[in-house]
């Protein structure tokens, strides 16, 4: 396997698989700690699902992100003020390419290069076969392949006749061409809501089949980003805080059950909320019709939909029969990576990867799988914290430093996540944020993003959900084990 920017053999390197937000965070963190690495992606550019040239991306051009700028940027590279508060895919792609250029990560990047197999032969010895046919040995693997590799399909999907088109949300590319068509969107989460709204722009009719009810919150509350307000709410208010939050949402946009959607099954502050400025209005206007779970599919393609539990008029409506032209399955993704052996990571009872804090293979210091938990709102802060811990762990393993911290991390990793402190006692500033504070935080401009060298060149085994703030607090507690040792030298 050829060497690139230096003469370091691959057996002394970490291989990062995937050049999306998680892979770039890992690359920057490894580089900061002087851990050698290679970065590969089967796409032609960095950016992961935000690369507009990728045909296998679940992102479509009119999608608007649900997390604001504050939760969608790296600590050491601020987004330009000319960018919208909630980015479009095009803006996110420019930003990620600018971040790669800022840290010279493209010097380590091999485009159009995927991984067929990565097999461990011993601790710190991974045989890797690339899609180019090359085979080499790496010291460790950071798999940043994302969560969209294995779409989940409900059992009844196999009964849908070929006269009805069925696609997964991963393959949704927008509403163009849906004029005159009846669309059934199946799913209870964010993707289903976004696709239903998008489809309603063009389709003759849209029905939204939901199994579980969730709160629906707007992007902005009283002129401020909802995710920023939520992150700054004083948790010590406890139940009072929850009542205040629910009252604000009721008065701002109303409740899902008031328009016929299922009643949320959890309190607002414990729910995996749906962020949307439009879906409740589209339901009120009749452009999206709520429906319950799919109970059966007829030979002619007619779908039987249950009534909406807790929704307005559910008793009168009861079961519905619907004959869609298109069914969109926003039914989530299953844990897994085709390039890893099936037995390399243990599974939980429900079939998902058993990963400590959503990223770390228990008992292994040479394998990290980033981003394997779903959270409400911006996931980038979680990915950055996971990448920081991974970089510290690998630096300790490969360079022999911070052995006491490494042993402490191994003990924590072997236990229950609930034993990790979730109080916000550790610094919220991560590895790159600390370095940025020392050398100056940069702000990307639209010009630098556009002209940089980088820019030229949800069933069984479903990815589990986690509370973002709790996960972040635990990651910061674990990161602090290494950060304190690193500060001591």
Sine and cosine of phi, psi and omega as CSV:
sin_phi,cos_phi,sin_psi,cos_psi,sin_omega,cos_omega
0.00,0.00,0.79,-0.62,-0.11,-0.99
-0.93,0.35,0.52,-0.86,0.11,-0.99
-1.00,-0.04,0.40,-0.92,-0.18,-0.98
-0.90,-0.44,-0.98,-0.22,-0.20,-0.98
-0.95,0.31,-0.18,0.98,0.00,-1.00
-0.50,-0.87,-0.09,-1.00,-0.06,-1.00
-0.98,-0.19,0.26,0.97,-0.02,-1.00
-0.96,0.27,0.81,-0.58,0.01,-1.00
-0.93,0.38,0.45,-0.89,-0.04,-1.00
-0.89,0.46,-0.45,0.89,-0.02,-1.00
-0.91,0.42,-0.23,0.97,0.06,-1.00
-0.95,-0.30,0.25,0.97,-0.05,-1.00
-0.89,-0.46,0.30,-0.96,0.20,-0.98
-0.99,-0.13,0.67,-0.75,0.10,-1.00
-0.98,-0.22,0.86,-0.52,0.08,-1.00
-0.99,-0.16,0.85,-0.53,-0.04,-1.00
-0.98,-0.22,0.95,-0.32,-0.01,-1.00
0.93,-0.36,0.81,-0.59,-0.06,-1.00
-0.92,-0.39,0.59,0.81,0.12,-0.99
-1.00,0.07,-0.28,-0.96,-0.03,-1.00
-0.82,0.57,-0.65,0.76,-0.01,-1.00
-0.94,0.35,-0.71,0.70,-0.01,-1.00
-0.89,0.45,-0.62,0.78,0.03,-1.00
-0.93,0.38,-0.63,0.78,0.06,-1.00
-0.88,0.47,-0.68,0.73,0.02,-1.00
-0.91,0.42,-0.67,0.74,-0.01,-1.00
-0.89,0.46,-0.69,0.72,0.00,-1.00
-0.90,0.43,-0.65,0.76,-0.01,-1.00
-0.92,0.38,-0.68,0.73,0.04,-1.00
-0.88,0.47,-0.68,0.74,-0.01,-1.00
-0.89,0.45,-0.63,0.78,0.01,-1.00
-0.89,0.45,-0.53,0.85,0.00,-1.00
-0.99,-0.13,0.18,0.98,0.07,-1.00
0.87,0.50,0.62,0.79,0.10,-0.99
-0.99,-0.13,0.87,-0.49,-0.05,-1.00
-0.93,0.36,0.56,-0.83,-0.05,-1.00
-0.39,-0.92,0.31,-0.95,0.23,-0.97
-0.87,-0.49,0.48,-0.88,-0.02,-1.00
-0.80,-0.60,0.85,-0.52,-0.02,-1.00
-0.82,-0.57,0.47,-0.88,0.08,-1.00
-0.40,-0.92,0.61,-0.79,-0.02,-1.00
-0.96,0.29,-0.20,0.98,0.03,-1.00
-1.00,0.09,0.19,-0.98,-0.05,-1.00
-0.99,0.14,-0.31,0.95,-0.05,-1.00
-0.70,-0.72,0.27,-0.96,0.14,-0.99
-0.95,0.31,0.29,-0.96,0.04,-1.00
0.79,-0.62,-0.31,0.95,0.01,-1.00
0.88,0.47,-0.73,-0.68,-0.05,-1.00
-0.92,0.38,-0.23,0.97,-0.02,-1.00
-1.00,0.01,0.03,1.00,0.09,-1.00
-0.97,0.25,0.91,-0.41,-0.10,-1.00
-0.91,0.42,-0.25,0.97,-0.02,-1.00
-1.00,0.03,-0.10,0.99,0.00,-1.00
-0.98,0.20,0.75,-0.66,0.01,-1.00
-1.00,0.02,-0.20,0.98,-0.04,-1.00
-0.97,-0.24,0.32,0.95,-0.05,-1.00
-1.00,0.06,0.63,-0.78,0.08,-1.00
-0.99,0.16,0.12,0.99,-0.03,-1.00
-0.99,-0.12,0.66,-0.75,0.05,-1.00
-0.87,-0.49,0.34,-0.94,-0.19,-0.98
-0.85,0.52,-0.57,0.82,-0.08,-1.00
-1.00,0.01,0.04,1.00,0.00,-1.00
-0.89,0.45,0.68,-0.73,0.11,-0.99
-0.91,-0.41,0.77,-0.64,-0.06,-1.00
-0.90,0.44,0.48,-0.88,-0.03,-1.00
-1.00,-0.07,-0.19,0.98,0.04,-1.00
-0.95,-0.31,0.59,-0.81,-0.07,-1.00
-0.99,0.17,0.09,-1.00,-0.05,-1.00
-0.80,0.61,-0.65,0.76,-0.07,-1.00
-0.87,0.49,-0.48,0.87,-0.02,-1.00
-0.95,-0.30,0.26,0.96,-0.04,-1.00
-0.73,-0.69,0.46,0.89,0.04,-1.00
-0.65,-0.76,0.45,-0.89,0.06,-1.00
-0.97,0.24,0.41,-0.91,-0.05,-1.00
-0.89,0.46,-0.54,0.84,-0.14,-0.99
-0.98,-0.22,0.19,0.98,0.07,-1.00
-0.50,-0.87,0.98,-0.19,-0.01,-1.00
-0.98,0.22,0.50,-0.87,0.05,-1.00
-0.98,0.19,0.46,-0.89,-0.03,-1.00
-0.93,0.37,0.51,-0.86,0.01,-1.00
-0.91,0.42,-0.32,0.95,0.03,-1.00
-0.97,0.26,-0.27,0.96,0.05,-1.00
-0.96,0.29,0.52,-0.85,0.07,-1.00
-0.93,0.38,0.36,-0.93,-0.01,-1.00
-0.89,0.46,-0.57,0.82,0.08,-1.00
-0.90,-0.44,0.93,-0.37,-0.20,-0.98
-0.95,0.32,0.46,-0.89,0.22,-0.98
-1.00,-0.01,0.26,-0.97,0.06,-1.00
-0.83,0.56,-0.60,0.80,0.00,-1.00
-0.90,0.45,-0.69,0.72,0.03,-1.00
-0.91,0.42,-0.65,0.76,-0.01,-1.00
-0.91,0.42,-0.63,0.78,0.03,-1.00
-0.88,0.47,-0.70,0.72,0.03,-1.00
-0.88,0.48,-0.67,0.74,-0.04,-1.00
-0.90,0.43,-0.70,0.72,-0.02,-1.00
-0.91,0.40,-0.60,0.80,0.06,-1.00
-0.92,0.38,-0.59,0.81,0.05,-1.00
-0.92,0.40,-0.61,0.79,0.02,-1.00
-0.91,0.42,-0.67,0.74,0.04,-1.00
-0.89,0.47,-0.66,0.75,0.02,-1.00
-0.92,0.38,-0.64,0.77,-0.01,-1.00
-0.84,0.55,-0.63,0.78,-0.05,-1.00
-0.98,-0.22,0.19,0.98,0.00,-1.00
0.83,0.55,0.56,0.83,-0.03,-1.00
-0.95,0.31,-0.37,0.93,0.02,-1.00
-0.93,0.37,-0.27,0.96,0.10,-1.00
-0.91,0.42,-0.40,0.92,-0.02,-1.00
-0.98,-0.22,-0.03,1.00,-0.22,-0.98
-1.00,-0.04,0.75,-0.67,0.12,-0.99
-0.92,-0.39,0.97,-0.23,0.01,-1.00
-0.97,0.26,0.28,-0.96,0.04,-1.00
0.79,0.61,0.60,0.80,-0.04,-1.00
-0.72,-0.69,0.94,-0.34,0.05,-1.00
-0.98,-0.22,0.00,-1.00,0.01,-1.00
-0.89,-0.46,0.87,-0.49,0.06,-1.00
-0.97,0.22,-0.74,0.68,-0.03,-1.00
-0.56,-0.83,0.60,-0.80,0.17,-0.99
-0.73,-0.69,0.93,-0.37,-0.11,-0.99
-0.88,-0.48,0.77,-0.64,0.08,-1.00
-0.99,0.12,0.74,-0.67,0.06,-1.00
-0.95,-0.30,-0.36,0.93,0.03,-1.00
-0.24,-0.97,0.14,-0.99,0.08,-1.00
-0.87,0.50,0.84,-0.54,0.02,-1.00
0.98,0.21,0.30,0.95,0.02,-1.00
-0.71,-0.70,0.96,-0.27,0.01,-1.00
-0.88,-0.48,0.82,-0.57,0.14,-0.99
-1.00,0.02,0.82,-0.58,-0.08,-1.00
-0.86,-0.52,0.78,-0.63,0.11,-0.99
-0.94,-0.35,0.85,-0.52,0.00,-1.00
-1.00,0.00,0.28,-0.96,0.03,-1.00
-0.93,0.36,-0.23,0.97,0.08,-1.00
-0.98,0.20,-0.15,0.99,-0.06,-1.00
0.99,-0.10,-0.17,0.99,-0.01,-1.00
-0.96,0.30,0.55,-0.84,0.04,-1.00
-0.79,-0.61,0.75,-0.67,0.00,-1.00
-0.50,-0.87,0.11,-0.99,0.00,-1.00
-0.94,-0.35,0.75,-0.67,0.06,-1.00
-0.85,-0.52,0.40,-0.92,-0.03,-1.00
-0.98,0.20,-0.55,0.83,-0.04,-1.00
-0.37,-0.93,0.29,-0.96,-0.01,-1.00
-0.82,-0.57,0.76,-0.65,0.26,-0.97
-0.91,-0.42,0.94,-0.34,-0.01,-1.00
-1.00,-0.08,0.93,-0.38,0.00,-1.00
-0.90,-0.43,0.74,0.67,-0.11,-0.99
-0.99,0.14,-0.09,1.00,0.03,-1.00
1.00,0.09,-0.20,-0.98,-0.06,-1.00
-0.89,-0.46,0.18,0.98,-0.11,-0.99
-0.97,-0.24,0.25,0.97,-0.07,-1.00
-0.96,0.28,-0.56,0.83,-0.07,-1.00
-0.85,-0.53,1.00,0.04,0.04,-1.00
-0.88,0.48,0.60,-0.80,0.04,-1.00
-0.99,-0.11,0.74,-0.67,0.03,-1.00
-0.89,-0.45,0.76,-0.65,0.06,-1.00
-0.91,0.41,0.39,-0.92,-0.08,-1.00
-0.86,0.51,-0.58,0.81,-0.09,-1.00
-0.95,0.31,-0.20,0.98,-0.06,-1.00
-0.88,0.47,-0.49,0.87,-0.01,-1.00
-0.94,0.33,-0.29,0.96,-0.02,-1.00
-1.00,0.04,-0.11,0.99,-0.03,-1.00
-0.96,0.28,0.81,-0.59,-0.02,-1.00
-0.94,0.35,0.32,-0.95,-0.06,-1.00
-0.93,0.38,-0.21,0.98,0.03,-1.00
-0.94,0.33,-0.28,0.96,0.04,-1.00
-0.94,-0.35,0.79,-0.61,0.03,-1.00
-0.97,0.23,0.73,-0.69,0.02,-1.00
-0.81,-0.58,0.81,-0.58,0.08,-1.00
-0.74,-0.67,0.38,-0.92,0.13,-0.99
-1.00,0.00,0.40,-0.92,0.02,-1.00
-0.82,0.57,-0.48,0.88,0.03,-1.00
-0.84,0.54,-0.47,0.88,-0.07,-1.00
-0.98,-0.21,0.11,0.99,0.05,-1.00
-0.94,0.35,0.79,-0.61,-0.04,-1.00
-0.87,-0.50,0.07,1.00,0.01,-1.00
0.80,-0.60,0.12,-0.99,-0.15,-0.99
-1.00,-0.01,-0.10,1.00,-0.02,-1.00
-0.85,0.53,0.73,-0.68,0.02,-1.00
1.00,-0.05,0.00,1.00,-0.03,-1.00
-1.00,-0.03,0.07,1.00,0.00,-1.00
-0.82,0.57,0.77,-0.64,0.03,-1.00
0.99,0.15,0.02,1.00,-0.06,-1.00
-0.97,-0.23,0.48,-0.88,0.10,-0.99
-0.99,-0.15,0.78,-0.62,-0.12,-0.99
-0.86,-0.51,0.72,-0.70,0.12,-0.99
-0.92,-0.40,0.88,-0.48,0.06,-1.00
-0.98,-0.22,0.81,-0.58,-0.07,-1.00
-0.91,-0.41,0.84,-0.54,0.03,-1.00
0.50,-0.87,0.43,-0.90,-0.10,-0.99
-0.94,-0.34,0.08,1.00,-0.14,-0.99
-0.91,-0.41,-0.33,-0.95,-0.10,-1.00
-0.88,0.48,-0.72,0.69,-0.04,-1.00
-0.88,0.48,-0.65,0.76,0.00,-1.00
-0.89,0.46,-0.69,0.72,0.01,-1.00
-0.89,0.45,-0.71,0.70,-0.01,-1.00
-0.89,0.46,-0.68,0.74,-0.03,-1.00
-0.94,0.34,-0.63,0.78,0.04,-1.00
-0.87,0.49,-0.69,0.73,0.03,-1.00
-0.90,0.44,-0.69,0.72,-0.01,-1.00
-0.91,0.42,-0.70,0.71,-0.01,-1.00
-0.88,0.47,-0.58,0.81,-0.04,-1.00
-0.91,0.41,-0.26,0.97,0.04,-1.00
-0.92,0.39,-0.51,0.86,-0.13,-0.99
-0.81,-0.59,-0.53,0.85,-0.14,-0.99
-0.93,0.36,0.44,-0.90,0.08,-1.00
-0.90,0.44,-0.64,0.77,-0.06,-1.00
-0.44,-0.90,0.61,-0.80,0.05,-1.00
-0.76,-0.66,0.81,-0.59,0.16,-0.99
-0.91,-0.42,0.61,-0.79,-0.08,-1.00
-0.89,-0.46,0.94,-0.33,-0.01,-1.00
-1.00,-0.02,0.89,-0.46,-0.03,-1.00
-0.84,-0.54,0.71,-0.70,0.10,-1.00
-1.00,-0.01,-0.56,0.83,-0.10,-0.99
-0.78,-0.62,0.67,-0.74,0.03,-1.00
-1.00,0.05,0.60,-0.80,0.04,-1.00
-0.70,-0.71,0.43,-0.90,0.14,-0.99
-0.91,0.41,0.56,-0.83,0.06,-1.00
-0.88,-0.47,0.85,-0.53,-0.08,-1.00
-0.84,-0.54,0.51,-0.86,0.01,-1.00
-0.98,0.18,0.29,-0.96,0.06,-1.00
-0.92,0.39,-0.56,0.83,-0.05,-1.00
-0.82,-0.58,0.64,-0.77,0.08,-1.00
-0.81,-0.59,0.85,-0.53,-0.03,-1.00
0.81,0.59,0.62,0.78,0.07,-1.00
0.99,0.14,0.01,1.00,-0.01,-1.00
-0.87,-0.50,0.45,-0.89,-0.01,-1.00
-0.88,0.48,0.77,-0.64,-0.04,-1.00
-0.89,0.46,-0.61,0.80,-0.03,-1.00
-0.94,0.35,-0.53,0.85,0.05,-1.00
-0.93,0.37,-0.70,0.72,0.03,-1.00
-0.88,0.48,-0.68,0.73,-0.03,-1.00
-0.89,0.45,-0.64,0.77,-0.02,-1.00
-0.93,0.37,-0.39,0.92,-0.05,-1.00
-0.98,-0.19,0.01,1.00,0.03,-1.00
-0.92,0.39,0.67,-0.75,-0.01,-1.00
-0.96,0.28,0.94,-0.33,-0.05,-1.00
-0.89,0.46,-0.39,0.92,-0.05,-1.00
-0.91,0.41,-0.23,0.97,0.05,-1.00
-0.95,0.32,-0.27,0.96,0.09,-1.00
0.83,0.57,-0.76,-0.65,-0.05,-1.00
-0.86,0.51,-0.55,0.83,0.03,-1.00
-0.89,0.46,-0.66,0.75,0.03,-1.00
-0.86,0.50,-0.67,0.74,0.00,-1.00
-0.89,0.45,-0.68,0.73,0.00,-1.00
-0.90,0.43,-0.65,0.76,0.02,-1.00
-0.89,0.45,-0.71,0.70,-0.03,-1.00
-0.88,0.48,-0.70,0.71,-0.02,-1.00
-0.92,0.39,-0.59,0.81,0.04,-1.00
-0.90,0.43,-0.67,0.74,0.01,-1.00
-0.88,0.48,-0.71,0.70,-0.03,-1.00
-0.92,0.40,-0.66,0.75,0.02,-1.00
-0.86,0.51,-0.68,0.74,-0.04,-1.00
-0.97,0.24,-0.45,0.89,-0.05,-1.00
-0.99,0.15,-0.78,0.63,-0.09,-1.00
-0.79,-0.61,-0.23,0.97,-0.06,-1.00
1.00,-0.03,0.03,-1.00,-0.03,-1.00
-0.97,-0.23,0.43,-0.90,0.02,-1.00
-0.86,0.51,-0.68,0.74,-0.06,-1.00
-0.92,0.40,-0.37,0.93,0.01,-1.00
-0.92,0.39,-0.38,0.93,0.01,-1.00
-0.95,-0.32,0.08,1.00,0.05,-1.00
0.97,-0.24,0.02,1.00,0.08,-1.00
-0.99,0.13,0.31,-0.95,0.01,-1.00
-0.87,0.50,0.54,-0.84,0.05,-1.00
-0.93,0.36,0.70,-0.71,0.04,-1.00
-0.83,0.56,0.63,-0.78,-0.05,-1.00
-1.00,0.00,-0.17,0.98,-0.05,-1.00
-0.72,-0.69,0.41,-0.91,0.11,-0.99
-0.86,0.51,0.40,-0.91,-0.10,-1.00
-0.81,0.59,-0.73,0.68,-0.09,-1.00
-0.97,0.23,-0.09,1.00,0.07,-1.00
-0.93,-0.37,-0.01,1.00,-0.13,-0.99
-1.00,-0.01,0.44,-0.90,0.22,-0.98
-1.00,0.07,1.00,0.05,-0.19,-0.98
-0.95,0.31,0.36,-0.93,0.14,-0.99
-0.98,-0.21,0.78,-0.62,0.01,-1.00
-0.98,-0.19,0.91,-0.42,-0.02,-1.00
-0.36,-0.93,0.70,-0.72,0.09,-1.00
-1.00,0.00,-0.18,0.98,-0.23,-0.97
-0.85,-0.53,-0.45,0.89,-0.22,-0.98
-0.90,0.44,-0.63,0.78,0.02,-1.00
-0.91,0.42,-0.63,0.78,0.05,-1.00
-0.90,0.43,-0.65,0.76,0.00,-1.00
-0.91,0.42,-0.56,0.83,0.06,-1.00
-0.93,0.36,-0.69,0.72,0.02,-1.00
-0.87,0.50,-0.60,0.80,-0.02,-1.00
-0.97,0.23,-0.19,0.98,-0.03,-1.00
1.00,0.08,0.11,0.99,0.00,-1.00
-0.99,0.14,-0.32,0.95,0.16,-0.99
-0.80,-0.60,0.81,-0.59,0.00,-1.00
-0.96,-0.28,0.85,-0.53,0.01,-1.00
-0.93,0.36,0.53,-0.85,0.08,-1.00
-0.51,-0.86,0.32,-0.95,0.03,-1.00
-1.00,0.06,-0.32,-0.95,-0.07,-1.00
-0.93,0.37,0.46,-0.89,0.10,-1.00
-0.97,0.26,0.84,-0.54,-0.02,-1.00
-0.97,-0.26,-0.39,0.92,-0.01,-1.00
-0.26,-0.97,0.35,-0.94,0.07,-1.00
-0.76,-0.65,0.81,-0.59,0.00,-1.00
-0.99,0.14,0.25,-0.97,-0.02,-1.00
-0.90,0.43,-0.41,0.91,0.01,-1.00
-1.00,0.00,0.06,1.00,0.01,-1.00
1.00,-0.07,-0.02,1.00,0.06,-1.00
-0.93,0.36,0.73,-0.68,-0.02,-1.00
-0.96,-0.27,0.72,-0.69,0.06,-1.00
-0.99,-0.12,0.84,-0.55,-0.06,-1.00
-0.90,-0.44,0.73,-0.68,0.02,-1.00
-0.94,0.34,0.30,-0.95,0.10,-0.99
-0.93,0.37,0.29,-0.96,-0.05,-1.00
-1.00,0.04,0.91,-0.42,-0.01,-1.00
-0.93,0.36,0.88,-0.48,0.06,-1.00
1.00,0.05,-0.11,0.99,-0.02,-1.00
-1.00,0.09,0.36,-0.93,0.01,-1.00
-0.90,0.44,0.81,-0.58,0.06,-1.00
0.98,0.20,0.21,0.98,-0.06,-1.00
-0.90,0.44,-0.62,0.79,-0.04,-1.00
-0.92,0.40,-0.64,0.77,0.00,-1.00
-0.94,0.35,-0.60,0.80,-0.08,-1.00
-0.98,0.22,-0.65,0.76,-0.01,-1.00
0.83,0.55,-0.53,-0.85,0.02,-1.00
-0.93,0.37,0.52,-0.85,0.06,-1.00
-0.87,-0.50,0.55,-0.84,0.18,-0.98
-0.94,-0.35,0.73,-0.68,-0.09,-1.00
-0.64,-0.77,0.69,-0.72,0.00,-1.00
-0.92,-0.39,1.00,0.06,-0.06,-1.00
-0.99,0.17,0.43,-0.90,0.18,-0.98
-1.00,0.03,-0.47,0.88,-0.04,-1.00
-0.65,-0.76,0.72,-0.69,0.13,-0.99
-0.91,-0.42,0.81,-0.58,0.05,-1.00
-0.94,-0.33,0.87,-0.49,-0.06,-1.00
-1.00,-0.09,0.99,-0.11,0.10,-1.00
-1.00,-0.09,0.88,0.47,-0.20,-0.98
-0.95,-0.31,0.30,0.95,0.15,-0.99
1.00,0.04,-0.15,-0.99,-0.09,-1.00
-0.70,-0.71,0.46,-0.89,-0.01,-1.00
-0.98,-0.19,0.51,-0.86,0.06,-1.00
-0.89,0.45,0.61,-0.79,0.07,-1.00
0.50,-0.87,0.36,-0.93,0.07,-1.00
-0.55,-0.83,0.85,-0.53,-0.08,-1.00
-0.88,0.47,-0.44,0.90,-0.07,-1.00
-0.99,0.11,-0.12,0.99,0.00,-1.00
-0.96,-0.28,0.59,-0.81,0.09,-1.00
-0.85,0.52,0.56,-0.83,-0.08,-1.00
-0.90,0.44,-0.46,0.89,-0.08,-1.00
-0.98,-0.17,0.15,0.99,-0.07,-1.00
-0.97,0.26,-0.45,0.89,0.05,-1.00
-0.84,-0.55,0.82,-0.57,0.05,-1.00
-0.87,0.49,0.38,-0.92,0.02,-1.00
-0.94,-0.35,0.47,-0.88,0.10,-0.99
-0.98,0.21,0.05,-1.00,-0.04,-1.00
-0.87,0.49,-0.50,0.87,-0.01,-1.00
-1.00,-0.08,0.17,0.99,0.13,-0.99
1.00,-0.09,-0.06,1.00,0.00,-1.00
-0.99,0.15,0.36,-0.93,0.10,-0.99
-0.84,0.54,0.71,-0.71,0.09,-1.00
-1.00,-0.05,1.00,-0.05,-0.07,-1.00
-0.87,-0.49,0.73,-0.68,0.05,-1.00
-0.93,0.37,0.82,-0.57,-0.03,-1.00
0.80,0.60,0.56,0.83,0.12,-0.99
0.96,0.29,0.21,0.98,-0.10,-1.00
-0.50,-0.87,-0.47,0.88,-0.26,-0.97
-0.95,-0.31,0.86,-0.50,0.02,-1.00
-0.92,0.40,0.82,-0.57,-0.05,-1.00
-0.92,0.40,0.76,-0.65,0.03,-1.00
0.99,0.10,0.03,1.00,0.00,-1.00
-0.81,-0.58,0.74,-0.68,0.10,-1.00
-0.99,-0.16,0.05,1.00,-0.11,-0.99
-0.87,-0.48,0.26,0.97,0.01,-1.00
-0.58,-0.81,0.82,-0.57,0.10,-1.00
-0.76,-0.65,0.70,-0.71,0.04,-1.00
-0.84,-0.54,0.98,-0.22,-0.16,-0.99
-0.98,0.20,0.52,-0.85,0.20,-0.98
0.95,0.31,0.51,0.86,-0.07,-1.00
-0.99,-0.12,0.55,0.84,0.18,-0.98
-0.64,-0.77,0.65,-0.76,0.04,-1.00
-1.00,0.02,0.65,-0.76,0.05,-1.00
-0.72,-0.70,0.41,-0.91,0.10,-1.00
-0.98,0.20,0.71,-0.70,0.03,-1.00
1.00,0.04,-0.30,-0.95,-0.10,-0.99
-0.92,0.40,0.82,-0.57,-0.02,-1.00
-1.00,-0.01,-0.25,0.97,-0.10,-1.00
-0.84,0.54,-0.68,0.73,0.05,-1.00
-0.85,0.53,-0.58,0.82,0.04,-1.00
-0.92,0.40,-0.71,0.70,0.01,-1.00
-0.87,0.49,-0.64,0.77,0.00,-1.00
-0.91,0.42,-0.69,0.72,0.02,-1.00
-0.90,0.44,-0.68,0.73,0.05,-1.00
-0.88,0.47,-0.67,0.74,0.01,-1.00
-0.90,0.44,-0.64,0.77,0.03,-1.00
-0.88,0.47,-0.75,0.67,0.01,-1.00
-0.88,0.48,-0.68,0.73,0.02,-1.00
-0.86,0.51,-0.70,0.71,-0.02,-1.00
-0.90,0.43,-0.70,0.72,0.03,-1.00
-0.88,0.48,-0.70,0.71,-0.02,-1.00
-0.88,0.47,-0.72,0.70,-0.03,-1.00
-0.94,0.35,-0.58,0.81,0.07,-1.00
-0.89,0.45,-0.67,0.74,0.02,-1.00
-0.91,0.41,-0.63,0.77,-0.02,-1.00
-0.94,0.35,-0.68,0.73,-0.14,-0.99
-1.00,0.02,-0.45,0.89,-0.06,-1.00
-0.96,-0.27,-0.17,0.99,0.06,-1.00
0.99,0.17,0.15,0.99,0.01,-1.00
-1.00,-0.01,0.24,-0.97,0.16,-0.99
0.79,0.61,0.68,0.73,-0.05,-1.00
-0.91,0.41,-0.56,0.83,0.03,-1.00
-0.91,0.41,-0.67,0.74,0.05,-1.00
-0.91,0.41,-0.61,0.79,0.02,-1.00
-0.89,0.45,-0.68,0.73,0.03,-1.00
-0.91,0.42,-0.63,0.78,0.04,-1.00
-0.90,0.45,-0.65,0.76,0.04,-1.00
-0.89,0.45,-0.67,0.74,0.00,-1.00
-0.88,0.47,-0.62,0.78,0.03,-1.00
-0.91,0.41,-0.68,0.73,0.01,-1.00
-0.91,0.41,-0.67,0.74,-0.03,-1.00
-0.89,0.46,-0.52,0.85,-0.04,-1.00
-0.97,0.24,-0.26,0.97,-0.05,-1.00
-0.99,-0.17,-0.30,-0.95,-0.01,-1.00
-1.00,0.10,0.61,-0.79,0.05,-1.00
-0.87,0.48,-0.50,0.87,-0.03,-1.00
-0.91,0.42,-0.31,0.95,0.03,-1.00
-0.99,0.16,-0.21,0.98,0.00,-1.00
-0.99,0.17,0.78,-0.63,0.00,-1.00
-0.83,0.56,0.76,-0.65,0.02,-1.00
-0.94,-0.33,0.11,0.99,0.08,-1.00
-0.96,0.27,0.56,-0.83,-0.06,-1.00
-0.98,0.18,0.91,0.42,-0.01,-1.00
-0.99,-0.15,-0.53,0.85,0.01,-1.00
-0.97,0.24,0.40,-0.92,-0.01,-1.00
-0.89,0.46,0.67,-0.75,0.08,-1.00
-0.98,0.21,-0.14,0.99,-0.03,-1.00
-1.00,0.04,0.85,-0.52,-0.06,-1.00
-1.00,0.05,-0.17,-0.99,-0.07,-1.00
-0.84,0.55,-0.78,0.63,-0.04,-1.00
-0.96,0.29,-0.52,0.85,0.06,-1.00
-0.91,0.42,-0.61,0.79,0.04,-1.00
-0.91,0.41,-0.71,0.71,0.03,-1.00
-0.92,0.40,-0.61,0.79,0.02,-1.00
-0.89,0.46,-0.60,0.80,0.03,-1.00
-0.91,0.41,-0.47,0.89,-0.02,-1.00
-0.99,0.14,-0.57,0.82,-0.09,-1.00
-0.93,-0.36,-0.06,1.00,0.03,-1.00
0.97,-0.25,0.80,-0.60,0.06,-1.00
-0.98,0.18,0.70,-0.72,-0.04,-1.00
-0.98,-0.18,0.40,-0.92,0.11,-0.99
-0.87,-0.49,0.81,-0.58,0.04,-1.00
-0.97,0.26,0.58,-0.81,0.10,-0.99
-0.93,-0.37,0.35,-0.93,0.00,-1.00
-0.88,0.48,-0.53,0.85,0.00,-1.00
-0.93,0.36,-0.72,0.70,-0.03,-1.00
-0.92,0.40,-0.54,0.84,0.02,-1.00
-0.93,0.37,-0.59,0.81,-0.09,-1.00
-0.99,0.14,-0.42,0.91,-0.12,-0.99
-0.93,-0.37,0.11,0.99,-0.01,-1.00
-0.92,0.39,0.40,-0.92,0.06,-1.00
-0.85,0.52,-0.55,0.84,-0.01,-1.00
-0.90,0.44,-0.63,0.77,-0.06,-1.00
-0.97,0.23,-0.30,0.95,0.06,-1.00
-0.99,0.16,-0.90,0.43,-0.06,-1.00
-0.62,0.78,0.00,0.00,0.00,0.00
0.00,0.00,0.00,0.00,0.00,0.00
0.00,0.00,0.05,-1.00,-0.07,-1.00
-0.96,0.28,0.75,-0.66,0.04,-1.00
0.97,0.25,0.22,0.98,0.01,-1.00
-0.90,0.44,0.56,-0.83,0.07,-1.00
-0.85,0.53,0.83,-0.55,-0.13,-0.99
-0.96,0.29,0.43,-0.90,0.06,-1.00
-1.00,-0.09,0.45,-0.89,0.02,-1.00
-0.59,-0.81,0.44,-0.90,0.12,-0.99
-0.96,0.28,0.85,-0.53,-0.13,-0.99
-0.88,0.47,-0.73,0.69,-0.08,-1.00
-0.92,0.39,-0.60,0.80,0.05,-1.00
-0.91,0.40,-0.71,0.71,0.02,-1.00
-0.88,0.47,-0.69,0.72,0.03,-1.00
-0.87,0.49,-0.69,0.72,-0.02,-1.00
-0.89,0.46,-0.65,0.76,0.01,-1.00
-0.93,0.36,-0.65,0.76,0.05,-1.00
-0.88,0.48,-0.65,0.76,0.01,-1.00
-0.92,0.39,-0.58,0.82,0.06,-1.00
-0.89,0.45,-0.68,0.73,0.00,-1.00
-0.94,0.33,-0.66,0.75,0.04,-1.00
-0.85,0.52,-0.59,0.81,-0.03,-1.00
-0.90,0.43,-0.43,0.90,0.09,-1.00
-0.83,0.56,-0.71,0.71,-0.02,-1.00
-0.99,0.15,-0.65,0.76,-0.08,-1.00
-0.87,0.49,-0.64,0.77,0.00,-1.00
-0.91,0.41,-0.67,0.74,0.04,-1.00
-0.91,0.42,-0.59,0.80,0.00,-1.00
-0.92,0.38,-0.62,0.79,0.02,-1.00
-0.91,0.41,-0.55,0.84,0.01,-1.00
-0.96,0.27,-0.24,0.97,0.02,-1.00
1.00,0.05,0.00,0.00,0.00,0.00
